Amino acid sequence: MFSDGTDVTVREGEVEHTSCNCCGKLTTVVSGYLDVGDKSAGWYTVGVTLDAPNHLPLCRVYIGDWSQEAGPDERWGIRIGIAPDGPQLLDWSTDEAAEAKPVFTPLNRLQVLGTPLEPQLWKLMDKIIGSDSRL
């Protein structure tokens, strides 16, 4: 990652309305971009399924080099559920991980917890939640 998260700016992206994969209810997905100066540090999506109390809002953070020249070993994706008591890291399902691997490296909880990436990730989450007016 280009930054420890403190100098990242959030740029709001698109809003998409879709159906939840598991229950079919309306899901709103917002996206945004993470910039450090004139460089991209990554992007994110946050999906919320209304009227589905068992569905946590789901944030996916994608960091690394997303240029055409970069490969999956230089790009990472992390899933975070936003629970009432705070965000929590989530593992990727086997199917999601298999689909992602040609494009980026999906990181599971144990690959983030206790590593130098963990405090960076939480700073990014604070920045995303505090800066994106749609959240």
C-alpha positions in Angstrom: 0.0 0.0 0.0 1.2 3.5 -0.7 0.2 5.0 2.7 -0.4 4.3 6.4 -3.9 5.6 5.8 -3.6 9.0 7.4 -3.1 10.9 4.1 -5.7 9.0 2.1 -8.6 11.0 0.7 -11.9 9.4 -0.2 -13.6 10.1 -3.5 -17.2 9.0 -3.8 -18.1 6.8 -6.7 -21.2 5.2 -8.1 -24.4 3.9 -6.5 -25.9 0.7 -7.7 -29.2 -1.0 -6.8 -29.2 -4.7 -7.2 -30.8 -7.9 -5.6 -29.1 -9.7 -2.8 -27.6 -13.0 -4.0 -29.0 -15.0 -1.1 -32.5 -13.5 -0.4 -33.3 -11.4 -3.5 -34.0 -8.3 -1.4 -33.0 -4.8 -2.7 -29.4 -4.1 -2.0 -27.7 -0.7 -2.4 -24.0 -0.8 -3.2 -21.9 2.4 -3.0 -18.4 2.6 -4.3 -15.5 5.0 -3.7 -11.9 5.5 -4.4 -8.9 5.9 -2.1 -6.3 8.4 -3.3 -3.0 9.5 -1.9 -2.1 12.8 -3.7 -2.4 12.0 -7.4 -2.0 8.2 -6.9 -4.6 5.6 -6.4 -4.3 3.6 -3.2 -7.3 1.5 -3.9 -11.1 1.5 -3.9 -14.0 0.1 -1.9 -17.6 -1.0 -2.1 -20.2 -1.0 0.7 -23.4 -3.0 0.2 -26.5 -2.7 2.4 -29.6 -4.9 2.1 -32.6 -3.2 3.7 -35.3 -5.2 5.5 -32.9 -8.1 6.0 -32.0 -8.0 9.7 -29.6 -10.9 9.4 -27.5 -9.1 6.7 -24.6 -7.0 7.9 -23.6 -4.1 5.7 -20.6 -5.5 3.8 -17.5 -3.4 2.9 -14.9 -4.7 0.5 -11.6 -2.8 0.4 -9.3 -3.3 -2.5 -5.8 -2.0 -2.1 -2.5 -2.2 -4.1 -1.5 -1.6 -7.6 -4.6 -1.7 -9.9 -2.7 -0.6 -13.1 -2.8 -2.7 -16.2 0.7 -3.9 -15.6 0.1 -5.2 -12.1 -0.9 -8.8 -11.3 -2.9 -10.5 -8.5 0.1 -10.7 -6.2 0.2 -6.8 -6.1 -3.5 -6.4 -5.3 -5.5 -7.4 -2.3 -9.1 -7.5 -1.3 -10.5 -7.6 2.2 -14.1 -8.2 3.4 -15.4 -6.3 6.5 -18.8 -6.8 8.0 -20.2 -3.7 9.8 -21.9 -4.9 12.9 -23.7 -2.7 15.5 -20.6 -3.1 17.8 -18.1 -2.2 15.1 -16.5 -3.6 12.0 -15.2 -7.2 11.8 -13.0 -8.9 9.3 -14.7 -11.7 7.3 -13.3 -14.5 5.3 -14.0 -14.9 1.6 -16.0 -17.9 0.6 -14.3 -20.6 -1.4 -16.2 -19.7 -4.6 -15.5 -15.9 -4.2 -11.8 -16.6 -3.5 -11.5 -18.8 -6.6 -13.2 -16.2 -8.8 -11.0 -13.4 -7.4 -7.5 -15.1 -7.6 -6.9 -14.3 -11.3 -7.5 -10.6 -10.5 -6.4 -10.0 -6.9 -5.4 -11.9 -3.8 -8.3 -12.2 -1.4 -7.1 -11.9 2.2 -8.9 -13.7 5.0 -9.0 -12.7 8.7 -5.9 -14.6 9.8 -3.9 -13.1 6.9 -4.7 -9.6 8.3 -5.0 -9.9 12.1 -1.7 -9.1 13.9 0.1 -8.0 10.7 1.3 -4.4 9.8 -1.7 -4.3 7.4 -4.3 -4.5 10.3 -3.8 -0.9 11.7 -3.6 0.5 8.1 -6.9 -1.2 7.3 -8.7 0.2 10.4 -7.5 3.7 9.6 -8.8 3.3 6.0 -12.2 2.0 7.4 -12.4 5.1 9.7 -11.6 7.3 6.8 -14.2 5.6 4.5 -17.0 5.6 7.1 -16.2 9.2 8.2 -15.7 10.7 4.7 -18.3 9.0 2.4 -21.5 11.1 2.9 -23.6 8.1 1.8 -22.6 5.9 4.7 
